[in-house]
Amino acid sequence: MQTLLIVDVQNDFMEGGPLATKGGSEIIPIINEIIKEFDHVVATQDWHPANHGSFATNHEGKTPGDVIQLAGLDQILWPPHCVQETPGAKFVKGLNTHKFDKVFKKGMDPEIDSYSAFYDNGHKKSTGLTNYLRERDVSTVSVCGVATEVCVKFTVLDAVSEGFETRLISKACRGVEMNPGDIESAINAMKKAGAKIM
């Protein structure tokens, strides 16, 4: 069975949001069209507490883009985004959410970030997505969403390592691109790991 995995298509990652992707809203009609091709659709939602350790505002003297140690890992600091129960954490209006079979929330532990739909950044805790897919005999996962070089990338890499045939639907992804070339580098990393770029 093939599954569409939609990563973090939330208000705070769209234009005007605190962590905006370039042209983020452009992918909404594309995803809505793609959804029709899949019998099974799963989505993720960044769902941070306000005191999350990845927020620059929670570290005195730090600004977005700075790197600190969090849970023993290098952590890029971000502006506050997708805080639980806020409008910014909601799925983008117009996204065909009624087709979602399951939503996996991530990034809820303030002590460690969670880019991937499968695990936290330290691979210490699973979201349960792997078991969910295996129980449904899913063999192929097609991934789209935001941001290409962060949550999409780490989701794709984990999907490959978990043994799923993994496809990146690049036309339905957008990135933040804090540094020029970040998106291209991420796509190359996904391709090198064994993902198919569609």
Summary of the structure (lengths in Angstrom):
residues: 198
radius of gyration: 15.6
end to end distance: 17.9
largest distance: 48.9
contacts: 656
relative contact order: 0.20
helix: 29%
strand: 27%
